[in-house]
Amino acid sequence: MTTPTNEIVADLVSKLDANLVEAFEERAAIREFDGGINRELAEALALLDVIRQYPKEVLALLS
């Protein structure tokens, strides 16, 4: 895993389990490479995707 460029995103991602990190990385890569979005924005949007798709799992890890 590469460390996300944004400090806040990096902190939140570091608290996710391996499956959620994998989902985050996949979504960030798709947004960056296929969507042409800069890396920092792609990571932020990917984190929001993961939170939206797995809200209970994310909240359980962050509490």
Secondary structure, 3 states (H helix, E strand, C coil): CCCCCCHHHHHHHHCCCHHHHHHHHHHHHHHHHHCCCCHHHHHHHHHHHHHHHCHHHHHHHHC
